[in-house]
Amino acid sequence: MQGSVGKEIFNLMDKLADLIEAQLLGETEPIVQDRPIPVEAQLLGEAKPIVQDRPIPVKAEKKIDSWFFRIAVGAANNIYPEELQDVLDELEDIPDINKISFNFDFSLYRSLSDRKTMIGFTYNGSGDAYEFKGDELNFYQYLFGISLIHYPGNIIGNGLYVRGDLGTAFLIFDSSFGNAEQSENGFGYQLGAGYSLPTAIGIEFDAMLSYGGKKIEDKDYSVVLFNFGVSF
């Protein structure tokens, strides 16, 4: 009788220990582990393997930074309203005139919880700079607004991404013949796609191709651009 009571007490204590361990460790998976068989159990001829729980290992996810700052520079093909475009085309035909077309991008992003999307603010622009025998003539297009980047197939900073910008647009005309002039504010957008390559030091390099349009003072301006960027 005493042996039977001792056996029941032993089993109850063992079950209680397993329940407490399961509560402390959370989700578990059963494994079979051999323990020394108590003398009581040996005498009663009921030695069985005891089931013990252990935590399921969880694969660690790559840490994603909360904030990203992107700087980029590259080439641009700026397109102007027809009348202005005709004048600039004639200007380019002048012998010995030099022209540089470029774009730049300064953007600050906040990563979202899906680990694939960033939203933030952008200040980007493009321009054409003409130079002839020391005289300069410059046209600049600017966009300041909201920007969103999404990585459809991977986490932020790794692989293919798409980007969209929307905001306020304006122009600046500058020359060596007088003071700079700025247009009224208008509306602008930019749509593009790129590819990012991560590094072990937490910096991403990327290349992006995009198209942008602007409506300023009832006239249409656009740009096709390609740039190389770094994010950190």
N, C-alpha and C positions, 0 to 999 in steps of 0.2 A: 504493500500500500504506500509506504513511504517512497519507494522507488518510483511509483506512478506519479505521485505528487511532485517529486523532484523533477521528473521529466517534463511535466506540464509547466512548471515554473521556468525551467530552462528554455522551453519553446516560446513562452510568452515574452521573456526578456529578450530573446533573439529577435523576435518579430518587432518588438518595441524599438530596439536599436536600429533595425533596418528602416522602420518608418521615420524615425528622427533624422537619420542620415539622408533619406530621400527628400525630406522637407528642407534640410539645410543646403543640399546640393542642387535642388531644382530638378530639371528634366534629366532623367537618367536612362540608361539602357542596361539590361541585366547581363551579367557575366558569371560564369561558373568559376568559383575559386575554392580550392581545397583548404580546409582548416584542420588543425588537430582534432580528432574525434574525441569528444568527452568520454571519460571512463564509464559514466552512467549509460551513455548511448551504446558503448561497446557491449556492456553487460546485457542490455536489453535487445541486442541484435538488430538495431535499427539505424545503423550508420549510413547516412546519405550525404552527398555533397550539399553544401550550404550556398544559397544564392546571395550574392552581394552586389549592390549597385555602385556604379562610379559615373562621374560626369561624362557626357559626350563632348569630345574636343570640338571647339568652334574655330573655324578657319578665320584668321585675322584679316580684316579688310584694310586696303591701303588708305592711309590718312589723306583727306582732301582739305587743303587750306580754305579758310573762310573768305579771304579776300585775294584778288588777283589784280595786278596792274600791268597793262599791256602797252608797249611802245613799239611802233613800227614805222618804217619808211619804205618808199618804193617809187615805181614809175606810174605815170597817169596819162590818159588820153582825154583831155578836156574838150567838151563840145559846147559851143556858144550859140545864141540866137543867130539866125541866118545873116543879118546885116553885119554884125560884129565878126562873125566867122569869116565872111568874105574879106573884110579888112585885114584880119590876122593872117589869112592865107596869102594875101598880097605881100604882107610884111615879111613872111618867111621866104618869099622869092627873092628878096634883096640879097645881093652877094655879100659875103662876109658877116651876115647877121648870125648870132648865136642864140639858140633856144634850149632851155632846159624845162622839162615837164616832170613834176614830182607829186608825191602825196605823203602825208604823215598821219599818225593815229596815236592819240593818248586816251586810254580808256581804263576805268576802274570798275571792277565787277565784284559782286557778292555771290558765292555759290549757294545753290538751293539744296534741299534735303535729298533730292533724287540722285545727287552726285553726278548728274549729266548736264545740268543747266546752270547758267550764270546770268544775272541781270545787273545792270549798272548804268553808268553815265559815260558818254564818249564826247571827245572834242577832236574832230578830224577835219582834214581839208586837203585840197589839191591846188596846183597852180602852174602857170606858164610864165617863165621868166625870159625876157628877150634882152639882148645886149648888142649894141652896135657902136663901135668906136668910143666906148666909155659911157654912152648913154644907155639908160635902163628903162624898161617898160614891163610891169608885172601885173598879172591878173590872178586873184586868189578866190577860191570857193571854200566856204566853211560850213560845217554842220555841228551843232551842239544839241545833244538830246539823250534819249534813252537807248540803250543797246542791250540786245539779248543774244546769247550764244548757247547752242545746244549740241551735244555730242550724241548722235542717235545710236551708235554702236558700241560705245565705251564710256569710261569715266572721264571727268573733266581733265583736260590737258593731254589726252592720249587719243590720237587718230583723227578721223574725219569729223568736221563740225560745220554747222550752218550758222549764219549770223544775220541779224536784222537791226537797223538803226532807224530812228524816227525822231525828228525834232525841228529846231529853228535853223534856218539857213540864211546866209548873207554873203555878199561879195565885197572885196576890197580891191580898188584900182590904185596902183602906185607907180610913179615914174620919177625920173631925175629932172623933169621939167616943172614939177610943182608938188603940192602937198597930196597926201593920200586921201582918197575919197571912199566912203563906205556906203553901201546900198541900204535900203530899208530891209527890215527882216521879212523873210518869207518862210516857206515850208520845204523840208527836205527829207529824203529817205535814202537808205543804202541796203542792198541785199547782196549777200556773198556766201562763199564757202571756202573752207581752208583745211589744212592738215597740221596737227600738232605732234611734236616729238618730245616726250618727257626726258629728263636727265636725273641722275642720282642725287644731284644737289638741290632739287626742288625748283629748277628753272625749266620752262618749256619754250621751245623754239617752234615757230609756225610760219607757213606761207598762206596767203589769202588772195583770192581773185573776187572782185565784186563790181557791181554796177550801182551808180547813185544818180538820183534825179533831184532837181530843185526848181521851185516855182518862186521867182523873185520879181516883184514889180511887174507882174503879168507876163513875164518872159521865162522861157524854159532853158535850163542849163543842165548838163549831165556830164558824167565822167565814168570811164572804165579804168579801173586801177588794179595794180598788182603790188603787193608789198610783203616784206619779211618782218616778222615781229618776234619779240621776246616777252614772256610773261613771268612774273615772280610775285 
